[in-house]
Amino acid sequence: MAPRRKKSAPSSRKVSARARARGTRQEPVSRARGKTVADSRRELDGSEKLYYRIGEASDLTDVKPYVLRYWESEFKWMAPGKSRSNQRLYRKQDLETILLIKKLLYEERFTIAGAKKRLKELGTSAERVAELAAPPPMDPNDWAANLREIRAELEALRAAL
C-alpha cells in the first residue's frame, strides 16, 4: 500500500493568482521575512539617525546582512562608508537604494543583471548617487544669494514641467 501524502498549503503563487481572480490587490511581500518595502520605507522615515550599522540596516530594510554584503559586491556603487573600526555605515540614501534593489529583485522579479540594467535606466549610477549625496555648497551668512539660487532652481524646475 502506498503511503499517504499530506496535503500541502497552497503556495503563495496560487494565493496571489486567486487574489487577482477576485480583483483584490495585495501588496507584495518579501519571501524571506515577510515585511513589505512600503513598511520598511515608513519605518525608515520615522528614524532620526544619520548612520546605521549593518544590523540596523538589515532590520530596517528586512534584508539579511549577508545579502547586503553580497549586493555590495554586485552593485559596486552601493558600497557604504566604513567607520574607524571598519564597520559598514549606511546612510538613509543607501537604505533607499537597498529598498529599490529589494523591490526590483523580490517584488518585480528582476535578475541581478536585469536590476543593474534597470537602475542604470533610472539613473541610479555611481555618479548620480554621489551627486545626490553632496548638496551644492551654500554660504550660511549670505541669505539673499542663497534665496536667489533656490529661486532660480525652482524656476528651472517649473519651466521643465
Secondary structure as the mmCIF struct_conf table of DSSP 4:
data_model
#
loop_
_struct_conf.conf_type_id
_struct_conf.id
_struct_conf.beg_label_comp_id
_struct_conf.beg_label_asym_id
_struct_conf.beg_label_seq_id
_struct_conf.end_label_comp_id
_struct_conf.end_label_asym_id
_struct_conf.end_label_seq_id
HELX_LH_PP_P HELX_LH_PP_P1 ALA A 2 SER A 11
HELX_RH_AL_P HELX_RH_AL_P1 SER A 12 ARG A 22
TURN_TY1_P TURN_TY1_P1 GLY A 23 GLY A 23
TURN_TY1_P TURN_TY1_P2 ARG A 31 ARG A 33
HELX_RH_AL_P HELX_RH_AL_P2 VAL A 37 ASP A 45
TURN_TY1_P TURN_TY1_P3 GLY A 46 GLY A 46
BEND BEND1 LEU A 50 LEU A 50
STRN STRN1 TYR A 52 TYR A 52
HELX_RH_AL_P HELX_RH_AL_P3 ILE A 54 THR A 61
TURN_TY1_P TURN_TY1_P4 ASP A 62 ASP A 62
HELX_RH_AL_P HELX_RH_AL_P4 PRO A 65 GLU A 74
BEND BEND2 PHE A 75 PHE A 75
HELX_RH_3T_P HELX_RH_3T_P1 LYS A 76 MET A 78
HELX_LH_PP_P HELX_LH_PP_P2 ALA A 79 PRO A 80
STRN STRN2 GLY A 81 LYS A 82
TURN_TY1_P TURN_TY1_P5 ARG A 84 SER A 85
STRN STRN3 ARG A 88 LEU A 89
STRN STRN4 TYR A 90 TYR A 90
HELX_RH_AL_P HELX_RH_AL_P5 LYS A 92 LYS A 102
HELX_RH_PI_P HELX_RH_PI_P1 LYS A 103 GLU A 107
BEND BEND3 GLU A 108 GLU A 108
HELX_RH_AL_P HELX_RH_AL_P6 ILE A 112 LEU A 122
TURN_TY1_P TURN_TY1_P6 GLY A 123 GLY A 123
BEND BEND4 SER A 125 SER A 125
HELX_RH_AL_P HELX_RH_AL_P7 ALA A 126 ALA A 133
BEND BEND5 ALA A 134 ALA A 134
HELX_LH_PP_P HELX_LH_PP_P3 PRO A 135 PRO A 137
TURN_TY1_P TURN_TY1_P7 PRO A 140 ASN A 141
HELX_RH_AL_P HELX_RH_AL_P8 TRP A 143 ALA A 160
#
